[in-house]
Amino acid sequence: MPMDYSDQFESIQCRFDEGSGVGRIVLDRPGSLNAMSEQTLNELPVAIETFDRLDRDGDRISVRSLIISGAGDEAFCVGVDVDDIGGERYPFTASSFREALFTIEQFGAPVIAEIDGYCVGGGLELALMCDFRIASESSELGFPEIDLGIFPSGVGTTQRLPLLVGPSRAKELCMTGEFVSGTQAAADGLIDYAHTADDLKHKVTEFAETLASKPPLAVRAIKDAINQSRNVGLEDGTEYEYKTYLPLLHTEDYQDGSEAFGSDREPSWQGR
């Protein structure tokens, strides 16, 4: 059963499909190419908290995957609204930008950026905070900050980007401000998949539903363990992985999954 929380927000839409376990946040400022205003930056953490609350208030994990997209077909997001940058307001915007994007990265369930159209500057930084990026082939992605005399900074983009595309390509993208198509971005490793614009929403929903169909505690543990690998060496990461894994052996999901495997039936994942 679909649940719509959009009336609680001004610059985003927030919905949850209880049947599939898939949530969706839509950046809803198409007239500004979905640039993030201060209102948007304030509302994104509230939307994430809305999904977290669904999990806390229930007896199982409800939200099993999350899609973030932009309204319309011109842009996913072109960064922070230029009217909200500069002068005395910049420190506020910078701190709220960091908080909003880190909140997305730290959400327990896998997050997918559905990119159609322009995805540039802070918009591409937002996409990099997601676990997966899927774009239309004709989308345009890039970091134009160099032409302002700055570079993408604040949420670790210069640290994350080389892990996806390699150090040299990361430098090239940031130093030249080059825009690449969705097709090229997939070839570079900047995004995971590129589809035709007509197929994009269906393909993203299909992928989100596939993730949502898997045991949610294990999915969240995998996300946590792999994200931790960026912060520690191999030895510490291996220990963290093991500590994350052990509690899964005492869950209802593991018990049912084991029994289902032995009796050749489909398991019923409860998220507990």
N, C-alpha and C positions, 0 to 999 in steps of 0.2 A: 504494500500500500504506500503510495507516494506521500511524503510529508514535505510541505513547503514552508520555509521560514523566511522567505524573501521580504515579507512585510515588516520584518524587524530591522531591515537595512535600507540604506539610501543608494549606495553605489555598487552593490553586489547582489546577486541572487544566491540563495542557499537552499538546496533541496536534498532530500534523502529518500531513496527507494528501499523501503523496508524489505520487500520481497527479494531483491537481489543483493542487498547489503552495500550498494554503491551510493556514495554521496557525490554531490556536484556543487562547486562554487563557480559562479560566472561573474567575471569582471564586467560590470554593466554600465560602461560609459562610452558607448560606440561613437558618439559625436566627438569625443576626444581621443579616438582610437584606443579606448580603454586605458588611457594613462591613469596612473594611480594618484588620486588626490589624497590630501591628509585624511579625509573621511574614509577613503578606501583603506588606507594603511591602518586606521583605527579599527575598521570593521573586520578585516581579515582575521586577526586573532580571536575576535568574538565569534566568528563563524566556526573556526576550528574548535573553540571551547564548546560551541553548540553540539558538535559531533562527539567531543569527549564526554559531554554530559549524557548523551544517549547511552554510551557504554557504561558510565558510572551508575546510572539510574536503573539499568536492567540487570539481569542475572547472567548475562553473557556479552560477548563482544558483538555489537550491532553493526558498526561501520567497518566494513572489511576492505574497502578501497575507496579512493577519492579522486575525482577528476576536477581539474581547474581549467577553465576555458575563458574565452572572451566573447562578448556579445557581438553579433554581426559577423561578416565575413572579410572585413578589411584588416583586422588586427587582433592578435592575442593580447598584446600589451606593448606600449611604446615607452614604458618606464614611468618615472614619477612626473606628474603634471608640472610643466615648466613654470606655471603660475605659482606653484608652491615651493619653488627653489629660489635661494638667494637671500641676501640680507640677513635680518634677524631670525627669519623663519627657518633657515637652512639647518641649524643644529637640531631643531625639533624634527624636521622632515627626515634627516639622516638617521636619527635614533629610532623613529617610528618605522622607517623602512627596514632597518635591521631587525627590529622586534617582529614585524610582520613576517618577514622571510624566514627567520629562524624558527618561528612558531610553525610554519608550514613544514620545514625540514624535520622538526622534532615530532610531528604527528605520528602516532604509532603505526597506522595502516599505510600501505603503499599509496603514493600520490602520483598521478599521471597528469602531465601538462598536455592539453589538447591544443595544438598551435595551428591557427589558420590565419594567414596574412602576416602583417608585420609583428616581429618578436625581437625587439631591439633594446639596447641599453639595459635599464633596470628590469624591463620585461623579460629579457633573456636571462638576467640574473635570477629572477623569480623562477623561470623554467629550470634553471640549473639546480635549484633547491629541491625540485621534485625528484622522485625516484626514477621516473621514466618520462621521456619526451617523444611525442608522436605528432608529426606535422603533415600538412598538405604539401604536395610536391612544389607548389608555386609560392609557398610562404617565403618570406625574406627575414633572415636572422643576422644579427651583427651587433657590434659594440662601437657606436659612433663617438664615444666620449673623447677619443683622441683629438677630434676636431674642435673640442672645447678646451683643449689644453690639460685634460685630466685622463683618468682611466677608470674602468669598472672596479670599484673598491667598496669595502664596508662589510661584505658578507663572504669574503674569501674567494672571489671569482678567480683571481690570479693563481690560487692554489688548487681549485677544483678543475678549471678548464684544462690544464695539462694532463690530468688523469684521464680525460676523455679523448683529447685530440693530439696529445703529445706536446712537449715544450715548444718546439719550433712553430707548429701551427698555431698554438695558443698565442705566442708572441706576434705572429703575423696578423691574426684576427684583431688583437688589441692595438697593435701599432699602426695598422693601415686603416682600420675602421671598415674593412671590407664587409659587404653584405653577401650572404650566400643563400641559395635557394634551399628549400626543404630537401630536395634530392641530393644536393651537394653536402648539406649538413649531415644527412644520414651516411654518406660515403666517408665523411670526415670523422664520424663518431660523436658529433655534437648532439645529435638526436638518435633515437633508437630505430624509428621506422618513418618512412614517408609514404603517404597514400594520395590518391587523387582527392580533390576537395569533396567530390560527391561521396566518396567512401569513408572519409575521415571519421565522422562522428560514429558511424556504425562500427568501424574497426576499433576505435578507442573504447566504446561501450563494451564490445565483445571482449577486449583484453581485460578491462576492469572487472567484468563479470567472471572471467576465468580466474583472476586473482582472488576475487571474493568467494569463489567456490572452494578454495583450499582452506585447510585448518588455520583459523585466524591467529591463534597463539603462536603457532610455528612460523607463519608468515611474518608476524611482528618481530619474533626473535631473530629471524634471518636478517631483516632490515637493520635491526639494532646491532647485530654482530658485524655485518659488513660495513655499516657506517663507522663503527668503532675502529675498523682497520686503518682508517685515514689518520687516526690520532696516536696509534701506538705501533711498536715494532712487532715482528712476527711472533716472538715468544709470548709477549703480553697479550697479543691479539688471540693467540691460540688458547690461552687460559681463560680469557673473557668469553670466547666462543663456547668453551666447555661449561662454564658457569651459567651461560645463557641456555644451553641445551638441557642440562640436567633436570630443571623443573618441568620440562615438557613430558618427562617420563611418568609424572604423577598427575597428569590431566585426564579428564574424561575423554577428550579428543583422542589422545594416544591409545587409551583402552579400547575405544570404539573402533578406531582405525585398525588396530591389531586384530580385533575380532572380525571386522569386516573383511580384511585381507585373507584371513584363514577360512572364511565361509563364502568367499566369492560374492560379496554384496557391496553396494555403495555405502560408505560411511556417512553418518549424519553429524557434521561438525557443529558443536555447540559453543565453542569459544570459551571453554572452561575446563 
